[in-house]
Amino acid sequence: MADAALDPALSERAFVAEVVRGMAALRAAGEPRRHTEDDLAVPLGLSAWIVRAAVDLPDAYDALLVLRSALVEAGGLHRASEPVPMRLADPRASLRNLGAYLYELLGRAARHAGLSEMALSERTLALMDQA
């Protein structure tokens, strides 16, 4: 993680890996459920992953948009039919909304691809490493 603190690209890569693997683990930790406003697992996870990877909020949001595109592709979903979350003036609210969206997207993409969420997360990271 020391190298990631020196290189923003490594920090963002570490952040994205923690997010997608963490969300897959959350979904696998029991019966996957729809994310609700009262559910703090995703927002608290995002906060922890941002701190651990030492990324700032705008960079975190941009990295999550890249993750969104990779999840859509890795899951074989139709890009034009998948919504793009709105970026709000409040960066924390934007991240909270994008995190909830990605949590659900991970489940949809995994089901569409016929994979577990963890397998899809690894496929997504491999796809991102090729780019």
N, C-alpha and C positions, 0 to 999 in steps of 0.2 A: 504494500500500500504506500510505502515511502516514495516509490517511483511515480505513482499516480498523483501524488501531491505536487510533484514537479512538472508534470506534463498534463495539460488540460484534456487532451484527447484520451489519455489513459484513465483520467478521473471519470470522464463521461462514459467510457467503456465499462469501467468497474461499476459505476452507478447503474447503467442499463442492465448489466448482468445480475446485479443484486435485485433490481426491481423485478425482472421477469422470473428469475428463480424464486424470489420471495413470494411473488403472487401465486406462482404455481404451487409452492409449498402451502400457502394459505388455503388454496382451493382444495388441495389434497388432504388437509388436516381435518378430515371429517366430511360431512355431507356438504358439497359445494352449495353455497347459498347466494342469492342475489345480494349485491352490495346495497345497503340502505344508508340514509343520512346518519342514523344512530350508530352504525358500525364504524368503529375507530381503527380497525386493523389496517386498512389500506392507508388512511392518512398518517397514522403513526409509523407505519412501515416506510412510507415515502420520506417522512421527516428523518428517520434514522438512516435510511440509505443515502439521503442527500448529505447528511453530516459525515457519514463514514467515507463517502467518496470525495468529500470536499468540493462539491460543485455549488454554484450559486443558483438561485431560483430561475432566472431566464435560461441559463444553460441546461438546467434540469428539464425545463419544459420542452426546449428544442430537442433534447436527447430522447424524451418520451415520444415526441412526434415521429422521430426516426424509428423508434421501437414500434410504434403503431403501424407504420408502413411495412416493416419487416414481419410483424405478426400477421398482417393481412396476406402478405405474399406466402409466408411459410405455411399458413393454414389453408391456402388455396381459395381464399374468399375473393369475391368480385370487388375490386377496388372502387368502382363507381357506385356500388350500392352500400358501401360502408361509410357511415357519417364521419365527418371530421369535427371533433369537439371545438367549441368556440373558445378563443382566448379572451379572457376577461381582463378588465383594468386591474383587478386585485390579483397579483401573482399567486398568492396562497390559495385563493378560490379556484383559479385556473388549474393549479396543480391538483387540488382535491378532486375537481370534476374530471380531469384527464385521468387521474389514477383510478377513479371508480369506473370510468369507461374502459380503460385497459384491462381491469380485473374481469369485466364481463366479456370483452373481446377475446381474452385468452381462453376462456371457456368455450365461446362460440367457435373460435378457430380450431381448437383442439378437437371438438366434436366433429367439425366439418372434415378435418384431416384424418379422423379415426385414430387419434393419438391421445395419450395422457397429457395433461397440462405440462408436466415436467419434460416429457419427450418433445413436445412442441416448443418449449422454452429453449431447449438445447438446439433444436433445428433452427430456431430463429436466430440465436447467437451465432451459429455457424454461418448462416446466410449473411448476417451483418459483417462477419469477419472477412467474407469474400468480397465485400463491396470496397 
